[in-house]
Amino acid sequence: MRSTFKCTFLLVEGHTDRIFYNWLIDKSVCQSVIIAGKPSNKQLVIDVLQKLENSDFPGVVAIVDADFDHLIDDLPSYSSNLLRTDTHDLETMLLNSLAFNKVLDEFGS
């Protein structure tokens, strides 16, 4: 992939994450890539990010669901290129957003 695309790769856990984050990235300089598999998509994304960083693969960042990480007192620091959602997952972030309130105001009864 690096030979055909010279910019940044955004690693995400699944199809719905990719759809959402594609709205936020400039696709001319960043390409999102779904990393999914067993035992968990999140752990696989973290493992792939670590392998790429260890092989001096430039221009890679990953976003994973926080899940229950915020409840753990001592979060492991995997990488400065690894971002976690502010809440449990992308869906709960959307529910907590002002955008959701605007949708309810507009379409709710």
Summary of the structure (lengths in Angstrom):
residues: 109
radius of gyration: 15.6
end to end distance: 48.1
largest distance: 54.1
contacts: 254
relative contact order: 0.15
helix: 38%
strand: 17%
